[in-house]
Amino acid sequence: MTPAAPAARAALPAAPLAVLAAVAAATALAVLSGAGPAATAAPVLVAVTLWAVAVAPLRASAGVLAFLVLALDDRWNANGLWASPLAPLGDLLRFSLRVVVPGVPLPVSGEELAIALLLGVAAWRRARGERVPGQVAGARGVLALVGLYLAALALGVAIGLARGGDPEVAVWQTRPLATAAALFLVFEVALRGSADAVGAARVVVAAAAARAVLAIWARNVVFRGVPGIDYVTDHGDSMLFSLAAVIVVAHLLERPDRKRLGAALALLPLLVAGMHANQRRTAWVQFALGLVAFVVVGRAAAWRRQVGRAALVAAPALLLYGAAGWSATSPIFKPVRLVRSIVDSKVDRSTWDRQVEDWNLAMSMRERPFTGRGFGREWTEYMASDDIAAVFTRYRAQPHNQVLGLLLFGGPLAFAGIWAPLTVLVLVSRRAYPRLASPEARAAALAVGATAIVIAVQCFGDLGPFWPQYAVLLGLALALAGKLAAETGTLP
């Protein structure tokens, strides 16, 4: 042995050695206690994950987190009727660890722990003076907006607790909304700018493709020949499927070459098949209105005139098709029946239930029209509908129409702060689009504006923020909007 060897061993850092010792001890303890394979491997997996996050670019870690939250399923597929082999990983991300992991009393989810870890890594690197080359800080206006958003949530909680609201219910109602703000902070410190827009788009589309395959498989294998199965994954996938399809179209419009055309021909049928397999009416509305948003955002686009002409030519035929199929039962008029089921409560029971709930929410607003009822409270059931208390005990604290629900609980002031991010997404995308040079950046601007529409429709027609896709897509869109606004001088 050379004389330098002892000195080299002495120079080994103490922290990695301590981590290795802790991992070895935890693994040995799991083996001696007779724990299962998952518990035995957990210390090694946790250590490897921490090491990877510590050395990898933050944008890569944030992308992996976004993909896992969007792509993994959990135990509540089709309202708990089935789950894939990867569902336990989705449970770890989406649910509190004290519910998922026996003996772990932490009231936080794996996603929340991952957010804290990534923000901690970002703070540690900044404290060491590390900077990401080419990174653009988000516009201060968007950062201030997120601060306003969090203040609005705090105001709604304070009003509810002051009026006797249940603290546990208040946390439950606002937790997914706060998660969106936390994910925005992760993406803000992780993304460089419009240079990462393509990577972000790939994450969303890849997750949507994986979920589409899952939905198609479940519909045709798990529930083949089984009647009465309304949906096979969850309602939040409506946001994911529709936005991913919108992103594919945006990139094709901005760069109509063979590569984008091939991608569109491969991905759009898959995503549409996923929407069809999941059978959520909202997804079709989101997809259609997301494309309509392109016309608003891309006012300076070269393709806008062609799209307008095509719409004018197709309008008479579409009106005749809708009129002929409004009361028809032929399969060829299924899209018309879909539209009618959304707007006509006489032909769809769930539409009638939603209208009754909307009326109850509107009547409940009259009790506290200026300050709102506050989070932690419930709406008043003036008119009874179908009894769902047996399967959904807190349905009066979690309205299906989250737009009216947030207006009821937060009041006009808090609602304005909670809803403001969607307004700013459209504003930034519309103002930044003509100032962006690259097709990829312009496609990102189109997608940012469409995200606001997709989320708004989901909030109006379903539980909105209570699906994990909401927080990821809103946080990502806000971060990209801030970067685009900073690069183009869109916001003051």
Secondary structure, DSSP 8 states (H G I E B T S, - for coil): --THHHHHHHHS-HHHHHHHHHHHHHHHHHHHTT--HHHHHHHHHHHHHHHHHHHS-HHHHHHHHHHHHHH---TTBGGGTB--TTHHHHHHHHSBHHHHSTT----SBHHHHHHHHHHHHHHHHHHTT---TT-----HHHHHHHHHHHHHHHHHHHHHHHTT--HHHHHHHHHHHHHHHHHHHHHHHH--SGGGHHHHHHHHHHHHHHHHHHHHHIIIIITTT-TT---SS-TTHHHHHHHHHHHHHHHHHHS-SHHHHHHHHHHHHHHHHHHHHHT-HHHHHHHHHHHHHHHHH-TT-TTHHHHHHHHHHHHHHHHHHHHHHSS---GGGHHHHHHHHHH-TTS-HHHHHHHHHHHHHHHHHTTSTTT---TT-----SS--S--TTT-TTTTTS-S-HHHHHHHHHHHHHHHHHHHHHHHHHHHHHHHGGG--SHHHHHHHHHHHHHHHHHHHHHHHS-GGGSHHHHHHHHHHHHHHHHHHHHHT---
